[in-house]
Amino acid sequence: MNEKEKYRISKFLSLVLRHKPDEIGLHLDEHGWADVSELITKAALRGRIFSTQDLEEIVATNDKQRFSFNGDKSRIRANQGHSIDVELQLEATTPPEQLFHGTVERFLPAIRAKGLLKMNRHHVHMSSDKVTAEKVGDRRGTAIILTIRSGDMYKDGFVFYLSTNGVWLTDHVPAKYIVDHGVLV
C-alpha cells in the first residue's frame, strides 16, 4: 500500500473511530473498540476498501500511533481525540514538569482569556516535546508553541493522563499555567 492510500485510510479511520461511527453504521463499545470485521465490511459498503493487513500496516506505521488493536487484533480503536462519548480507561499519571501545545496566532487571544479548553474533545492534548507540538500547530498555519507548566498544575491538583500513543491529556489548562514565548499568557 502506498503512502497516499495509507493516509486516506487513516483519515477515514479517524473519522469513524473518533467522531462519526454512525457515518457507516459502525458500533463502538463503551471503550471505543470496534470489531475489525464489521469495520471492514461496513467501510466497503461505503466504497472504502481495505483489508485486515492494511489496518495492521496503518496501526504499526502511523507516525502519531493514533490507533491500537486488542491482543488478538479482532478489535481496533483510536487511542485518543474522540468527540464521541467513550471511556478509554486511562490511568492518572504524574506529568513531566513541562509539556507543550502547538497552536496558531489567531487562537492566542482566546487562550490568554480562558486557557486551553478541550472544546468538542474529551481532553486538551499536549506533547512532551516541542517538535510534536510544532507539527500539531503547523496543521492550521504557522505554529506557536506554548509551554505548559504541567508540574505546577499537578501540584495544584490537576489530573493528567498519558494515552497509549504518548499524548498527554487533561481536562483544562488555565491561562496562568501557560507560557507563551517565555512570558506567562
C-alpha positions as YAML, in Angstrom:
chain: A
units: angstrom
residues:
- id: 1
  name: MET
  ca: [0.00, 0.00, 0.00]
- id: 2
  name: ASN
  ca: [1.41, 3.40, -0.94]
- id: 3
  name: GLU
  ca: [1.65, 6.38, 1.43]
- id: 4
  name: LYS
  ca: [-1.25, 8.23, -0.19]
- id: 5
  name: GLU
  ca: [-3.53, 5.24, 0.34]
- id: 6
  name: LYS
  ca: [-2.38, 4.79, 3.95]
- id: 7
  name: TYR
  ca: [-3.09, 8.47, 4.60]
- id: 8
  name: ARG
  ca: [-6.56, 8.20, 3.04]
- id: 9
  name: ILE
  ca: [-7.48, 5.15, 5.13]
- id: 10
  name: SER
  ca: [-6.02, 6.70, 8.29]
- id: 11
  name: LYS
  ca: [-8.16, 9.84, 7.83]
- id: 12
  name: PHE
  ca: [-11.21, 7.64, 7.34]
- id: 13
  name: LEU
  ca: [-10.39, 5.63, 10.47]
- id: 14
  name: SER
  ca: [-10.01, 8.85, 12.46]
- id: 15
  name: LEU
  ca: [-13.45, 9.92, 11.29]
- id: 16
  name: VAL
  ca: [-15.30, 6.70, 12.14]
- id: 17
  name: LEU
  ca: [-13.32, 5.66, 15.25]
- id: 18
  name: ARG
  ca: [-13.07, 9.11, 16.87]
- id: 19
  name: HIS
  ca: [-16.00, 11.19, 15.66]
- id: 20
  name: LYS
  ca: [-18.70, 9.63, 13.47]
- id: 21
  name: PRO
  ca: [-19.08, 5.84, 13.65]
- id: 22
  name: ASP
  ca: [-22.70, 6.34, 12.54]
- id: 23
  name: GLU
  ca: [-21.37, 7.56, 9.19]
- id: 24
  name: ILE
  ca: [-21.04, 3.87, 8.24]
- id: 25
  name: GLY
  ca: [-23.31, 2.35, 10.93]
- id: 26
  name: LEU
  ca: [-20.34, 1.11, 12.97]
- id: 27
  name: HIS
  ca: [-20.84, 0.02, 16.56]
- id: 28
  name: LEU
  ca: [-18.22, 1.12, 19.10]
- id: 29
  name: ASP
  ca: [-18.36, -0.31, 22.60]
- id: 30
  name: GLU
  ca: [-18.18, 1.94, 25.67]
- id: 31
  name: HIS
  ca: [-14.36, 1.93, 25.46]
- id: 32
  name: GLY
  ca: [-14.24, 2.90, 21.78]
- id: 33
  name: TRP
  ca: [-13.44, -0.56, 20.40]
- id: 34
  name: ALA
  ca: [-14.86, -1.63, 17.02]
- id: 35
  name: ASP
  ca: [-14.94, -5.14, 15.59]
- id: 36
  name: VAL
  ca: [-12.38, -5.27, 12.74]
- id: 37
  name: SER
  ca: [-14.59, -7.47, 10.52]
- id: 38
  name: GLU
  ca: [-17.56, -5.14, 10.99]
- id: 39
  name: LEU
  ca: [-15.37, -2.10, 10.24]
- id: 40
  name: ILE
  ca: [-14.02, -3.62, 7.01]
- id: 41
  name: THR
  ca: [-17.47, -4.78, 5.86]
- id: 42
  name: LYS
  ca: [-19.30, -1.54, 6.63]
- id: 43
  name: ALA
  ca: [-16.50, 0.58, 5.15]
- id: 44
  name: ALA
  ca: [-16.63, -1.46, 1.95]
- id: 45
  name: LEU
  ca: [-20.38, -0.83, 1.66]
- id: 46
  name: ARG
  ca: [-19.47, 2.89, 1.54]
- id: 47
  name: GLY
  ca: [-16.74, 2.40, -1.07]
- id: 48
  name: ARG
  ca: [-13.82, 2.37, 1.40]
- id: 49
  name: ILE
  ca: [-11.95, -0.82, 0.60]
- id: 50
  name: PHE
  ca: [-9.13, -2.09, 2.85]
- id: 51
  name: SER
  ca: [-8.04, -5.36, 4.41]
- id: 52
  name: THR
  ca: [-7.02, -6.55, 7.85]
- id: 53
  name: GLN
  ca: [-3.42, -6.45, 6.61]
- id: 54
  name: ASP
  ca: [-3.89, -2.81, 5.55]
- id: 55
  name: LEU
  ca: [-5.16, -1.98, 9.05]
- id: 56
  name: GLU
  ca: [-2.19, -3.79, 10.62]
- id: 57
  name: GLU
  ca: [0.20, -1.75, 8.49]
- id: 58
  name: ILE
  ca: [-1.54, 1.52, 9.40]
- id: 59
  name: VAL
  ca: [-1.55, 0.73, 13.13]
- id: 60
  name: ALA
  ca: [2.13, -0.26, 13.00]
- id: 61
  name: THR
  ca: [3.39, 2.65, 10.89]
- id: 62
  name: ASN
  ca: [1.15, 5.64, 11.70]
- id: 63
  name: ASP
  ca: [3.54, 8.39, 12.79]
- id: 64
  name: LYS
  ca: [1.17, 9.54, 15.52]
- id: 65
  name: GLN
  ca: [0.21, 6.00, 16.60]
- id: 66
  name: ARG
  ca: [-3.44, 7.01, 16.53]
- id: 67
  name: PHE
  ca: [-4.87, 3.50, 16.61]
- id: 68
  name: SER
  ca: [-4.48, 0.27, 18.60]
- id: 69
  name: PHE
  ca: [-5.57, -3.33, 18.28]
- id: 70
  name: ASN
  ca: [-6.65, -5.51, 21.14]
- id: 71
  name: GLY
  ca: [-4.50, -8.57, 21.90]
- id: 72
  name: ASP
  ca: [-5.81, -10.83, 19.11]
- id: 73
  name: LYS
  ca: [-6.31, -7.97, 16.61]
- id: 74
  name: SER
  ca: [-10.04, -8.65, 16.36]
- id: 75
  name: ARG
  ca: [-10.88, -5.14, 17.63]
- id: 76
  name: ILE
  ca: [-9.46, -1.69, 16.87]
- id: 77
  name: ARG
  ca: [-9.86, 1.75, 18.42]
- id: 78
  name: ALA
  ca: [-8.48, 5.28, 18.30]
- id: 79
  name: ASN
  ca: [-6.08, 5.99, 21.17]
- id: 80
  name: GLN
  ca: [-7.44, 9.46, 21.93]
- id: 81
  name: GLY
  ca: [-9.02, 12.52, 20.32]
- id: 82
  name: HIS
  ca: [-12.63, 11.38, 20.45]
- id: 83
  name: SER
  ca: [-15.52, 13.81, 20.17]
- id: 84
  name: ILE
  ca: [-17.95, 11.00, 20.97]
- id: 85
  name: ASP
  ca: [-18.58, 9.58, 24.41]
- id: 86
  name: VAL
  ca: [-16.12, 6.75, 25.14]
- id: 87
  name: GLU
  ca: [-14.25, 5.71, 28.27]
- id: 88
  name: LEU
  ca: [-10.64, 5.00, 27.30]
- id: 89
  name: GLN
  ca: [-9.74, 3.55, 30.71]
- id: 90
  name: LEU
  ca: [-6.74, 5.84, 31.07]
- id: 91
  name: GLU
  ca: [-4.95, 5.89, 34.41]
- id: 92
  name: ALA
  ca: [-3.99, 9.17, 36.03]
- id: 93
  name: THR
  ca: [-0.24, 9.69, 35.96]
- id: 94
  name: THR
  ca: [2.33, 12.25, 37.03]
- id: 95
  name: PRO
  ca: [3.32, 14.53, 34.13]
- id: 96
  name: PRO
  ca: [6.78, 15.96, 33.49]
- id: 97
  name: GLU
  ca: [7.44, 19.49, 34.77]
- id: 98
  name: GLN
  ca: [6.53, 20.96, 31.40]
- id: 99
  name: LEU
  ca: [4.54, 19.91, 28.37]
- id: 100
  name: PHE
  ca: [3.96, 21.63, 25.03]
- id: 101
  name: HIS
  ca: [0.93, 22.58, 22.97]
- id: 102
  name: GLY
  ca: [1.02, 23.70, 19.35]
- id: 103
  name: THR
  ca: [-1.42, 26.35, 18.21]
- id: 104
  name: VAL
  ca: [-1.58, 29.32, 15.84]
- id: 105
  name: GLU
  ca: [-1.69, 33.09, 16.37]
- id: 106
  name: ARG
  ca: [-5.44, 33.50, 15.79]
- id: 107
  name: PHE
  ca: [-6.25, 31.35, 18.85]
- id: 108
  name: LEU
  ca: [-3.95, 33.21, 21.27]
- id: 109
  name: PRO
  ca: [-6.50, 35.84, 22.43]
- id: 110
  name: ALA
  ca: [-8.95, 33.10, 23.47]
- id: 111
  name: ILE
  ca: [-6.17, 31.05, 25.07]
- id: 112
  name: ARG
  ca: [-4.96, 34.09, 27.00]
- id: 113
  name: ALA
  ca: [-8.50, 34.72, 28.24]
- id: 114
  name: LYS
  ca: [-9.68, 31.18, 29.04]
- id: 115
  name: GLY
  ca: [-6.64, 28.91, 28.84]
- id: 116
  name: LEU
  ca: [-6.69, 25.72, 26.78]
- id: 117
  name: LEU
  ca: [-10.14, 24.16, 26.59]
- id: 118
  name: LYS
  ca: [-10.96, 20.67, 25.36]
- id: 119
  name: MET
  ca: [-13.65, 22.11, 23.09]
- id: 120
  name: ASN
  ca: [-15.51, 19.20, 21.43]
- id: 121
  name: ARG
  ca: [-12.98, 16.57, 22.52]
- id: 122
  name: HIS
  ca: [-12.57, 14.67, 25.76]
- id: 123
  name: HIS
  ca: [-9.29, 16.34, 26.75]
- id: 124
  name: VAL
  ca: [-6.75, 19.03, 25.95]
- id: 125
  name: HIS
  ca: [-3.85, 17.40, 24.08]
- id: 126
  name: MET
  ca: [-0.19, 18.13, 24.87]
- id: 127
  name: SER
  ca: [3.14, 16.62, 23.95]
- id: 128
  name: SER
  ca: [6.34, 16.05, 25.85]
- id: 129
  name: ASP
  ca: [8.45, 17.56, 23.05]
- id: 130
  name: LYS
  ca: [8.37, 20.76, 21.02]
- id: 131
  name: VAL
  ca: [8.77, 19.00, 17.66]
- id: 132
  name: THR
  ca: [5.47, 17.16, 18.04]
- id: 133
  name: ALA
  ca: [3.72, 20.31, 19.25]
- id: 134
  name: GLU
  ca: [5.06, 22.17, 16.23]
- id: 135
  name: LYS
  ca: [3.67, 19.51, 13.85]
- id: 136
  name: VAL
  ca: [0.27, 19.84, 15.50]
- id: 137
  name: GLY
  ca: [0.32, 23.64, 15.25]
- id: 138
  name: ASP
  ca: [1.55, 23.58, 11.65]
- id: 139
  name: ARG
  ca: [-1.66, 21.84, 10.54]
- id: 140
  name: ARG
  ca: [-3.50, 25.15, 10.91]
- id: 141
  name: GLY
  ca: [-0.79, 27.63, 9.91]
- id: 142
  name: THR
  ca: [2.49, 28.79, 11.39]
- id: 143
  name: ALA
  ca: [2.88, 27.03, 14.71]
- id: 144
  name: ILE
  ca: [3.24, 28.81, 18.01]
- id: 145
  name: ILE
  ca: [4.49, 26.55, 20.77]
- id: 146
  name: LEU
  ca: [3.06, 27.09, 24.22]
- id: 147
  name: THR
  ca: [4.86, 25.69, 27.24]
- id: 148
  name: ILE
  ca: [2.54, 24.25, 29.86]
- id: 149
  name: ARG
  ca: [3.68, 24.31, 33.49]
- id: 150
  name: SER
  ca: [2.26, 20.82, 34.00]
- id: 151
  name: GLY
  ca: [4.31, 20.10, 37.12]
- id: 152
  name: ASP
  ca: [2.74, 23.11, 38.83]
- id: 153
  name: MET
  ca: [-0.71, 22.10, 37.60]
- id: 154
  name: TYR
  ca: [-0.24, 18.61, 39.01]
- id: 155
  name: LYS
  ca: [0.89, 20.00, 42.37]
- id: 156
  name: ASP
  ca: [-2.27, 22.13, 42.36]
- id: 157
  name: GLY
  ca: [-4.48, 19.07, 41.91]
- id: 158
  name: PHE
  ca: [-4.99, 18.79, 38.15]
- id: 159
  name: VAL
  ca: [-5.21, 15.26, 36.78]
- id: 160
  name: PHE
  ca: [-3.15, 14.12, 33.79]
- id: 161
  name: TYR
  ca: [-3.34, 11.02, 31.61]
- id: 162
  name: LEU
  ca: [-0.88, 9.57, 29.13]
- id: 163
  name: SER
  ca: [-2.51, 7.90, 26.13]
- id: 164
  name: THR
  ca: [-1.17, 4.73, 24.55]
- id: 165
  name: ASN
  ca: [0.48, 6.78, 21.80]
- id: 166
  name: GLY
  ca: [2.24, 9.22, 24.14]
- id: 167
  name: VAL
  ca: [-0.18, 12.15, 24.05]
- id: 168
  name: TRP
  ca: [-0.61, 13.89, 27.39]
- id: 169
  name: LEU
  ca: [-4.22, 14.70, 28.29]
- id: 170
  name: THR
  ca: [-6.01, 16.85, 30.85]
- id: 171
  name: ASP
  ca: [-9.43, 18.45, 31.09]
- id: 172
  name: HIS
  ca: [-8.38, 22.11, 31.04]
- id: 173
  name: VAL
  ca: [-5.23, 24.21, 31.21]
- id: 174
  name: PRO
  ca: [-5.92, 27.55, 32.92]
- id: 175
  name: ALA
  ca: [-4.10, 30.51, 31.38]
- id: 176
  name: LYS
  ca: [-1.95, 31.03, 34.46]
- id: 177
  name: TYR
  ca: [-0.10, 27.76, 33.69]
- id: 178
  name: ILE
  ca: [0.72, 28.67, 30.07]
- id: 179
  name: VAL
  ca: [4.00, 30.23, 28.99]
- id: 180
  name: ASP
  ca: [3.94, 31.91, 25.58]
- id: 181
  name: HIS
  ca: [7.49, 32.61, 24.30]
- id: 182
  name: GLY
  ca: [8.81, 32.76, 27.82]
- id: 183
  name: VAL
  ca: [6.08, 35.07, 29.09]
- id: 184
  name: LEU
  ca: [3.06, 33.90, 31.04]
- id: 185
  name: VAL
  ca: [-0.02, 34.16, 28.86]
...
